[in-house]
Amino acid sequence: MKNLEKHMNKPKIGIVGLGIMSRGMADNFLKNDYEIVIWNRTDSVCDPFVSRGATKATSIADVVASSDVIFEVTANDESAREVWLSENGIVASAKPSQTLITSATLSADMADELAKACADNGLTFFDMPLTGGRVAAEAGSLTMLAGGNEAKLDDIRPYLEAIAGDVKYFGKAGNGMRYKLILNGLQALHVAGFASAIRTAKDVGLDPKQVGAALAERPGGVLTNWANESLNNPPTSVTFSVEWITKDLRYRDDLARDELIEEIIRQYETLIQNGKASDDWMTLVTDA
C-alpha cells in the first residue's frame, strides 16, 4: 500500500532515447519516486535504470501505451522523424489524454512538422529542448525551453520540477526550438571568440593561460569562465560533443543564414575531419 500511495498522484513517465541528457532525466525521475518506462535503440543502455526500478519497453509503442507523459530525446531530425512519425511511432500510438514532449534539439522545420502531426491527431505536444548540459541533467537543474499550449504547460510544471530548475515559455509550439537554436548559436560564438583570443595571444607571444585568466575576469561571464577552465583543464568527459554542436549550428543556420555561424561551423567541421567528432565542444578552445 505504501508503494502505491507513493506513485498514485504522479504520472508515469516515458522516455524514448537515453543519451547524456536523458540519462540524467531518467535518474532524477527515479530519485523523485516516479515510475518510468524507457526505450533506447541500444538496449543495454537501459539496464542500469532497470536495476533501479525502471521498466524497459520492447518498442516505442510500448513506451507510449504505458506512460502518461512521454519525452523523446533522440539525436537529430532523422531519428526524431522515425520515432514520432513511423507506423508504430509516438503519434500513431498516442491518445489525446497523454502529453508528448520532444526534448531533443531539432531543426525548426522538424519541430513544426511534429507539432502539426500532433495537432492533426488531437494530441498535446510541446517542444521543450534542454539547456544546462550534462552537469545540470545529472543535478536535476536543467532549464527547459518550452513551446506549446501555456495552460497545459502549467498542468505539467509540477512534474518537471524533478528534472528542471526552470521552465521558460516562448509561445506556440516550435518557439522553444527556435530559441534553443538561437541560444546555441550565441554560446558557440562566445566559445569561438575565446578560442580566437587564445590563438591571437599565442601568435603575439603572450602567455595564453595568463590571457585566459584575465579574460575570465573581464569580460567574464559563464561561457568565458567555462572556456578558460577548459583551457587549463581539458575536459576528460564529454558535456556536449563536437558532432552535436555542429549539428545544432547547422540547424541554427537553416533558421536564418548568418556568416558568423557559418564560420564557426567550418571550424567545428575541421575538428570532425580531424577525428574529433566525439570530443567535447570545448576542443575548439583546447586546440586553439
C-alpha positions as CSV (number, residue, x, y, z in Angstrom):
1,M,0.0,0.0,0.0
2,K,2.8,2.4,0.8
3,N,4.4,2.0,-2.6
4,L,1.0,2.5,-4.3
5,E,0.5,5.8,-2.4
6,K,4.0,6.9,-3.4
7,H,3.0,6.8,-7.1
8,M,-0.7,7.4,-7.1
9,N,-0.6,11.2,-7.8
10,K,2.3,11.2,-10.2
11,P,2.1,10.5,-13.9
12,K,4.0,7.6,-15.4
13,I,6.9,8.9,-17.4
14,G,8.1,7.5,-20.7
15,I,11.5,8.3,-22.1
16,V,12.4,7.5,-25.7
17,G,16.2,7.8,-26.2
18,L,18.8,7.6,-23.4
19,G,21.6,10.0,-24.3
20,I,23.7,12.1,-22.0
21,M,20.8,14.5,-21.1
22,S,18.0,11.9,-20.9
23,R,20.0,9.6,-18.7
24,G,20.2,12.4,-16.2
25,M,16.5,13.0,-16.6
26,A,15.7,9.3,-16.0
27,D,18.0,9.3,-12.9
28,N,16.2,12.2,-11.4
29,F,12.7,11.0,-12.1
30,L,13.7,7.8,-10.3
31,K,15.1,9.7,-7.4
32,N,11.8,11.6,-7.1
33,D,9.8,8.3,-7.0
34,Y,8.3,8.4,-10.5
35,E,7.6,5.3,-12.4
36,I,9.4,5.4,-15.7
37,V,9.3,3.4,-18.9
38,I,12.4,3.6,-21.1
39,W,13.4,2.7,-24.6
40,N,16.7,3.1,-26.4
41,R,18.0,1.8,-29.7
42,T,21.0,0.2,-27.9
43,D,19.1,-1.9,-25.5
44,S,21.9,-2.4,-22.9
45,V,21.9,1.4,-22.1
46,C,18.6,0.8,-20.3
47,D,20.0,-1.8,-17.9
48,P,21.3,0.4,-15.1
49,F,17.9,2.1,-14.8
50,V,16.0,-1.2,-14.9
51,S,18.1,-2.3,-11.9
52,R,16.8,0.7,-10.0
53,G,13.1,0.1,-10.9
54,A,12.6,1.4,-14.4
55,T,10.6,-0.6,-16.9
56,K,12.4,-1.4,-20.2
57,A,10.0,-1.2,-23.1
58,T,10.3,-3.5,-26.1
59,S,9.2,-0.8,-28.6
60,I,8.3,2.9,-28.8
61,A,4.6,1.9,-29.0
62,D,5.1,0.1,-25.7
63,V,6.5,3.2,-24.1
64,V,3.5,5.2,-25.2
65,A,1.0,2.6,-24.2
66,S,2.5,2.5,-20.7
67,S,3.0,6.3,-20.0
68,D,1.1,9.5,-19.2
69,V,3.9,11.9,-20.2
70,I,6.3,10.9,-23.0
71,F,9.7,12.6,-23.6
72,E,11.6,12.0,-26.8
73,V,15.3,12.8,-26.5
74,T,17.0,11.4,-29.6
75,A,19.8,12.7,-31.7
76,N,18.6,14.6,-34.7
77,D,15.8,15.2,-37.2
78,E,16.2,11.8,-38.8
79,S,15.9,9.9,-35.5
80,A,13.1,12.1,-34.3
81,R,11.0,11.6,-37.5
82,E,11.4,7.8,-37.2
83,V,10.3,7.6,-33.5
84,W,7.5,10.1,-33.9
85,L,6.1,9.5,-37.3
86,S,6.7,5.9,-38.2
87,E,3.9,3.3,-38.4
88,N,4.3,2.3,-34.8
89,G,5.8,5.6,-33.5
90,I,4.7,8.1,-30.9
91,V,2.0,9.9,-32.9
92,A,0.4,6.7,-34.2
93,S,0.3,5.2,-30.7
94,A,-0.7,8.1,-28.5
95,K,-4.0,9.2,-27.1
96,P,-5.4,12.7,-26.5
97,S,-5.1,12.3,-22.7
98,Q,-1.3,12.0,-22.9
99,T,1.3,14.7,-23.0
100,L,4.0,14.4,-25.7
101,I,7.3,16.3,-25.5
102,T,10.4,16.5,-27.7
103,S,13.4,17.5,-25.6
104,A,15.8,16.8,-28.5
105,T,17.5,19.7,-30.3
106,L,15.9,19.6,-33.8
107,S,15.5,21.9,-36.7
108,A,12.7,24.4,-36.5
109,D,11.1,22.7,-39.6
110,M,11.1,19.4,-37.8
111,A,9.6,20.9,-34.6
112,D,6.8,22.4,-36.8
113,E,6.3,19.1,-38.6
114,L,5.9,17.2,-35.3
115,A,3.6,20.0,-33.9
116,K,1.3,19.7,-37.0
117,A,1.2,15.9,-36.9
118,C,0.2,16.0,-33.2
119,A,-2.4,18.8,-33.8
120,D,-3.9,16.9,-36.7
121,N,-4.4,13.9,-34.4
122,G,-5.7,15.9,-31.4
123,L,-2.6,15.3,-29.3
124,T,-1.0,17.6,-26.8
125,F,2.6,18.4,-27.9
126,F,5.4,20.5,-26.6
127,D,8.8,21.3,-28.0
128,M,10.9,21.5,-24.9
129,P,14.6,21.4,-25.6
130,L,17.1,21.4,-22.8
131,T,20.0,23.6,-21.7
132,G,22.5,23.2,-18.9
133,G,24.5,20.3,-20.2
134,R,25.3,17.0,-18.6
135,V,26.0,18.6,-15.2
136,A,22.6,20.2,-15.0
137,A,20.9,17.0,-16.3
138,E,22.6,15.0,-13.5
139,A,21.8,17.5,-10.9
140,G,18.1,17.9,-11.9
141,S,18.6,21.6,-12.6
142,L,18.0,21.7,-16.4
143,T,16.4,24.7,-18.0
144,M,13.6,23.6,-20.3
145,L,12.7,25.9,-23.2
146,A,9.0,25.3,-23.9
147,G,6.7,26.0,-26.9
148,G,3.1,24.9,-26.8
149,N,-0.2,25.4,-25.0
150,E,0.6,27.6,-22.0
151,A,-2.4,26.4,-19.9
152,K,-1.5,22.7,-20.5
153,L,2.1,23.5,-19.7
154,D,1.0,24.8,-16.3
155,D,-0.6,21.5,-15.6
156,I,2.7,19.6,-16.0
157,R,5.1,22.1,-14.4
158,P,5.0,20.3,-11.0
159,Y,6.3,17.1,-12.6
160,L,9.1,18.9,-14.4
161,E,10.5,20.0,-11.1
162,A,12.1,16.6,-10.8
163,I,14.4,17.4,-13.7
164,A,14.5,21.1,-14.1
165,G,15.3,24.2,-12.1
166,D,13.4,26.4,-14.6
167,V,10.9,26.1,-17.4
168,K,10.9,29.1,-19.8
169,Y,7.9,29.6,-22.0
170,F,8.3,31.1,-25.6
171,G,4.8,30.8,-27.0
172,K,3.4,28.4,-29.6
173,A,4.8,25.0,-30.4
174,G,8.0,25.4,-32.3
175,N,9.2,28.5,-30.5
176,G,11.0,26.6,-27.8
177,M,13.2,25.0,-30.5
178,R,13.7,28.3,-32.2
179,Y,15.0,29.9,-29.0
180,K,17.3,26.9,-28.4
181,L,18.9,27.2,-31.8
182,I,19.4,31.0,-31.2
183,L,20.9,30.2,-27.8
184,N,23.3,27.6,-29.0
185,G,24.4,29.9,-31.8
186,L,25.3,32.6,-29.3
187,Q,27.0,30.2,-27.0
188,A,29.1,28.9,-29.9
189,L,30.0,32.5,-30.8
190,H,31.3,33.0,-27.3
191,V,33.4,29.8,-27.3
192,A,34.8,30.6,-30.8
193,G,35.6,34.2,-29.7
194,F,37.5,32.9,-26.7
195,A,39.4,30.4,-28.9
196,S,40.3,33.2,-31.3
197,A,41.6,35.3,-28.5
198,I,43.8,32.5,-27.3
199,R,45.2,31.9,-30.8
200,T,46.0,35.6,-31.1
201,A,47.7,35.6,-27.7
202,K,49.9,32.8,-28.8
203,D,50.6,34.5,-32.2
204,V,51.8,37.7,-30.5
205,G,53.9,36.0,-27.8
206,L,51.6,36.3,-24.8
207,D,51.1,33.6,-22.2
208,P,47.7,32.1,-23.3
209,K,46.8,31.0,-19.7
210,Q,47.5,34.4,-18.4
211,V,45.4,35.9,-21.1
212,G,42.6,33.4,-20.4
213,A,42.6,34.2,-16.7
214,A,42.4,37.9,-17.5
215,L,39.5,37.4,-19.9
216,A,37.7,35.4,-17.2
217,E,37.8,38.5,-15.1
218,R,36.8,40.8,-17.9
219,P,34.6,40.4,-19.8
220,G,34.0,37.3,-17.7
221,G,30.6,35.5,-17.9
222,V,29.6,31.9,-17.8
223,L,30.9,30.9,-21.2
224,T,34.2,32.8,-20.8
225,N,34.8,31.1,-17.5
226,W,33.9,27.7,-18.8
227,A,36.2,28.1,-21.8
228,N,39.0,29.3,-19.6
229,E,38.5,26.3,-17.3
230,S,38.7,24.0,-20.3
231,L,41.9,25.8,-21.4
232,N,43.5,25.0,-18.1
233,N,41.9,21.6,-17.6
234,P,40.9,20.0,-20.9
235,P,37.6,18.0,-20.4
236,T,38.1,14.4,-19.6
237,S,34.4,13.6,-20.2
238,V,32.0,15.0,-22.8
239,T,29.4,17.5,-21.8
240,F,28.4,18.4,-25.4
241,S,30.2,16.8,-28.3
242,V,31.8,18.4,-31.4
243,E,29.4,16.4,-33.5
244,W,26.2,17.6,-31.7
245,I,27.2,21.3,-31.6
246,T,27.9,21.2,-35.3
247,K,24.5,19.6,-35.9
248,D,22.8,22.3,-33.8
249,L,24.7,25.1,-35.6
250,R,23.6,23.8,-39.0
251,Y,20.0,23.8,-37.8
252,R,20.6,27.4,-36.5
253,D,21.9,28.4,-39.9
254,D,18.9,26.9,-41.6
255,L,16.7,29.0,-39.3
256,A,18.4,32.2,-40.5
257,R,21.6,32.3,-42.5
258,D,24.5,34.0,-40.7
259,E,28.1,34.3,-41.9
260,L,29.5,34.2,-38.3
261,I,27.6,31.0,-37.6
262,E,28.8,29.5,-40.9
263,E,32.4,30.3,-40.0
264,I,32.1,28.5,-36.6
265,I,30.5,25.5,-38.4
266,R,33.6,25.4,-40.6
267,Q,35.8,25.4,-37.5
268,Y,33.9,22.5,-35.9
269,E,33.8,20.6,-39.2
270,T,37.6,20.8,-39.3
271,L,37.7,19.1,-35.9
272,I,35.3,16.4,-37.2
273,Q,37.6,15.9,-40.2
274,N,40.5,15.5,-37.7
275,G,38.7,12.6,-36.0
276,K,37.4,14.7,-33.0
277,A,33.6,14.4,-33.6
278,S,33.2,12.6,-30.2
279,D,35.3,15.1,-28.3
280,D,33.9,17.8,-26.1
281,W,32.9,21.0,-27.9
282,M,35.5,22.9,-25.8
283,T,38.1,21.2,-28.0
284,L,37.8,24.4,-30.1
285,V,39.5,26.1,-27.2
286,T,41.9,23.4,-26.2
287,D,43.1,23.1,-29.8
288,A,43.4,26.8,-30.3
